[in-house]
Amino acid sequence: MSKLQVGVIGCGGIALNKHLPAVRKTDMADITAFCDVVPENAAKAAKEYGVPGAKTFTDYHELLRLDLDAVYVCTPNRSHSEITVAALEAKKHVMCEKPMAINYAQALDMTDAAKRNGKLLTIGYQNRFRGDSIFLKKECENGVLGDIYYARAKAIRRRAVPTWGVFLNEYEQGGGPLIDIGTHALDLTLWTMGNYKPKSVTGAVFHKLNGETEPANAFGAWDPGTFTVEDSAFGFILMENGAVISLEASWALNSLDVGEAKTVLCGTKAGADMNDGLTINGTRHNRLYSFKPSFDARGVDFFGGGEAPPDVLEQLTFLGAVMGKNDLVVLPEQALAVTQILDAVYESAKTGKQIVF
C-alpha cells in the first residue's frame, strides 16, 4: 500500500516534538498539509517535516477540504472537540492529542461523530506504549493480580509548572495539571485495570502555590497574574464494581513523592507499582515476593514495532489501523471515560458535592 496522506492542525510544541518526528520515523505517511493560526509556525513545520510542495493554512477548514486520509489535532484543549468533529465530518481519521476535550459533553460529541461517520478516532495517550505499561497490562489480563480493588493514579511534580504557551490559561486549557498530566495517569490506571465504569467522584482543586513569585520552578518563574488554572487537584473515584481509585495531579507540590504517568494497583492475588520501575509483589508458598522485569531493550515487539519508543509505537498503531492492518489501542470510548472522571473532579470541587453518575 502507498503511503497515507496526513495533515496536522496545530504546529506548536506537541506537534513538533512528538507527533511529527514519530510519524516520519514510521515511514508510513506523507505529511502534506499544515495548519496553525500563526503562519510562521505552519511554515516552519512544513519545511522540516512536510513533503515537497506541502500546503500551509491558517484556517483548518481549508485543510479539511484536501484529500487526506488522517488528521492530527494538536491545538490547545478548548478547540480539540470542535476541530476533531469537523475533521470526522470531513471523512478523515483523527488522532487528537490529550486530553480528549475540556469536558464530557464535548468528548461525547467526538465519539458520536466518529461513529456517525465510520472513521477512526484515537487520543494521544502514548504512555500505554511504554514497555512497562504493556507488560503490566498483560499481567492484569492474565489474572496475575486477581481482582483489582484499589489503585492510585499518580502525576505529581514538586516544581515543574509549564510556563510557555497557554498551559496556565484556564479558558484555553480547561484546567491545569489534572487535565494535563493527571489525564495520563488516570488513563494508564483505567486501562491496566480494564475498568471504565465509574459510579461516583469526589474531588478537590487547589490554588495554593500559584501566587508564589520565587517558586524555584524548573521552567522558570511564572506570572501569578496569568496562572489561572489549579496547581494541584485530587480525586476519589468509586467504580461500579466497588473498586476505588485515588487520583493525584500537581505541577507544584511540597512533596518528594513525585512521578508522572504512574499507577499503583492492588489486587486479591498480587500488586504492582511503577514508583521505582515496574515492580510486581505478592505471596507465594507462604513467602512475600517482589520482582522487577527488565526493560533494558527500551520496548517490546508490539504491532511490528520492535524496539521503537512509545511515541513511534503510538503512530505505528494509529497509522496501521488506518491502513486496516491492526486495531486501535486507545479507543475513543475509553478516553471518554477518562474525560468524564476528570470533568467530575472539577465539578465536585466547584460544588462541594459528590458527583454520582
Beta strands, then each sheet from edge to edge (+ up, - down):
strand 1: 4-9
strand 2: 29-35
strand 3: 55-57
strand 4: 70-73
strand 5: 93-96
strand 6: 121-123
strand 7: 148-156
strand 8: 198-206
strand 9: 232-239
strand 10: 244-250
strand 11: 259-267
strand 12: 270-273
strand 13: 279-284
strand 14: 287-291
strand 15: 355-356
sheet 1: 3+ 2+ 1+ 4+ 5+ 6+
sheet 2: 14+ 13- 12+ 11- 7+ 10+ 9- 8+ 15-
end
